[in-house]
Amino acid sequence: MSNFRGAVIVIPTYNEVTSLRETVLALQTACDPTKVLRLWLVFPAHASQACRDEAARLAAQHFTIPIVAQLEVMDGHLAHEAQYIAAQQSDASHCLIWTADQDAPAALAAQMIEQAAQHPAAVVKLSRFLPGGSLPASKRGFINWRDATFRKLVVVLYRSKQTDPHFGLTLFPIAPFLRFDLRETFMAFTMEYVLCFERMGAQFIELPLHQQDRPEGKSNLKIKHKLRYFVPLLRLRVCRKQKIFKKGETHD
């Protein structure tokens, strides 16, 4: 059984400025500093200069929860980037992948961390499809229909018991995460590792999310990136359980 020793909140950012600042301030207010050890802002080399400058300003300020701002070091391979960051958290047992877009309230991050403290071996996720949750009202009907349809497809093909398996805001124990053989280079890795956790029999705790409109910036996910979500879905559905881990690793 895992023990909860604190969480790091990883916030990928790309072109957010005001939203990044508001996200950090909200998390500082909502989260328990005895349970959140640091906020880790990570951005690619092609992030906007305004975003990079804001991340640097935030990291230079004194907050109750310390802030680290770091340039990606894995050349755009987001799965390996997440594992690289998680491996540096020697004092933390859990990692929360969060958003700089303000489309999820910081109070939910605090609730997720409380759940992890009570159930340290579990994976805690937000779901837009639980009662009380919803997709953003501003998105065109086709986009929301597409997301709802893909969610049903994942549930059927993978026999998943989750209600929103491809949504990326997830809190997980670091130790098993580091053992996964993650192959997706872009955002599809957020579903890849969640399916790996499900394959190894992890408990899932889902909290409803009423997803808000983004006040700043747009998604940088192109259609080709979204199609990549099918790759880990199909691969992990047919591969043997031990194949989800790096060579020589197991979930024990």
N, C-alpha and C positions, 0 to 999 in steps of 0.2 A: 504494500500500500504506500502510495506517495504521501509526502508531508508537504503542507503549504508553508513556504518560507518567504513568501512575497512574490509580487509580479512586476514585470517590466511591461510598459505599454509602448508598443512599436507603432509609429505613425508615419506611414509612407506619404510623401508630399511631392508635388510636381509643379503646380502653378498657383497654389493657394497662398494668399498673403493675409488678408483680414480673417478669413475662415481658419487659417492655421493658428493665428493668435487667439481667436475666440475659442477654438477647440482646446488649446493648452490652458487658457484661463479657466474654462469650464471644468476641465479635468482636475485642475489644482483645487478647485472649490468642492467638487463632488466626491473625490476619492480620499480614502483614508491613507495618510502618509505612512502609517505603520505597516500597510499592506501593499502599497505601490512604491517600489524602490526608486524608479526613475521613469521619465518619459524619453523615448528614443526617437528623434526625428531623423528620417533617412530620405535622401533625395538623389536622383540620378544626375549625371554630369550635364545633361541637357535640360535640367530644371530651369525655370525662369530665374533671372538674377534677383528679381524682387522677392521671390520665394526663398532663395538661398540666403539673402540678406536678413529676411525676417527670422528664419531658423537660427541664424547666428546671433541675432539680437536676443532672442528668447533664451538661448543657451548661456548667454553672458549674464543674464539677470539671476538674482537670487530668488528662488522659489522654495516652498516647503518640500515639494517633490523635485529633486534635481532633474535637469534637462541636458541631454546630449544631442548634438546635431552632427550628423555624419554623412559624408558622401558615400554612395554605394561603392563597394570594392569588388563586386563579383561580375562586373561588366554586363549588367542588365539581367543576369540570371536570378530572378527574384526568389526562387525557392532556396537556392544556395545562399543568397543574401540573408534570408530570414534565419536559416540555420547558423550562419556565421554570427549574426547578432545574438541569437539565443545562446550560442556556445560561450559568449563573452560574459554572460550573466551568472557568474559563479555564486553569487549570493541570492539569486532568485530561483524559485522552483517552477514558476509559471510565466507564460508570455501571452499578452493580449494584442492581437492585430486590430488596430483601430483605424479611424478615418479622419482626414483633415478637412472633410467636406461639410461638416455640420449637418449631415443628413441623419445622424443618430444622436440622441441626447446623452450628455456625459453621465447623467444619473444612471443610465443603463450600464455603462462601464463599471460604475461602482457596485451595482447589483450583481454583475457577472463575477466580480472579484470576491464579493461576499459568498456567492455560491461555490466558487473554487476553494475558498478557505474552509467551507463546511464539507465539500466533496472533492478532495484534492486529486483523486484519480480520474475525475470526470472531465469531459470536454464541454465547455459552456458556450452556447451559440445564441445569436439573435435570429429570430424568424419573422418574416413578413407574412407568414401564412397561418400563424396561430390566431385564435380568437383575440381580438385587441390589436392585431398587427395589420399592416396594409402596405401596398406599394405606393410610391409617390403619386400624388394627384396630378402633378404637372406633366408627367410622361404621357406620350401619345398612347392611345388604347392598344395599338398593335404591340408596342414595346412591353407593356404590362402583360398582355396576352402571351407574348413570346416567353417572358420570364416564368409565368405560371405554367405554361405548357412544358418548358424544359424541366421545371421542378418535378412535374408529374412523371416525365420520362426517366429522370434519375431515380425516383422512388421505385418505379416499375423495374427498370433494367438492373439496378443495383440491389433491389430489395431493401432499400434504405428505410429505416424507421424514423428518420428525420423529416421535418416538415419543410425545411428550406436548405437542402444540402449544399447548394452552390453559392450561398451568401457568405461573404468573406469575413465578417466581424466575429472572431472566434478567440476564445481563451482556452489554452491547453497546457498540460504539463510538459516541461521542456525535455526531460530525459528521453521519453519515447520518441518525441518529435525529431531529435537529433539522430536517431537510428534509422529513420525512413530514407529510402532511396528515392528521393524526389527528382523527377526528370523534367517537369514543366518549367519553362524559362520565364513565362510571364504570369498574368494574374490567374490563369487556370490552376496554378499550384495551390491556391486557397481552397479549391475543391479537392485537389489531389490528396493533400495531407488529411483532410477531414474524412475522406473515404478510407484512407489508410487506418485512421483511428477506429473507424467503424468496423473495418475488416479484422482488426485485432481484438474486437469485442469491448471497446471502451464504452463506459456509460456516457450518455449525452443528456445535457440539461439545456432546454431551449427556453428563451424568454421572448415575449412578443415585442416586435418593433413596428411602430407606425412611422415608416420611413418618410423623412421630410424632404422638401425641395432643396436643392443646393443653392445657397445664396451667391456663390462665386465659383466660376470655372465650370468646365464640362468634363465628362468622362473622357479619358484618352484610350478607351477600349474600342478598337475598330472591329468590324464584323469578322475579320480573319482571326482576331484574338478570341472572340466569343466562340467561334467554331472550334477552337482548341480545347474547350471544355469537354468535348466529346472524347478526346484522346484518353485522358486518365480514366474517364468513366468506363470506356470499353476495355481498356487494358487491365484495370484493377478488377473488373468483373470476371475476367477469365483467368488471370494469373493465379498461381498458387500462393497461399498465405505468406510463406516464407520469402517470397520474391518482393514483398513490399519493403523489406529491410535491406540495408547495405550489407555487403558481403561480410559474413562472420557475425552479424548482429541478429538478435531476436527481440521479441517484446518482453521477455522475462527479465 
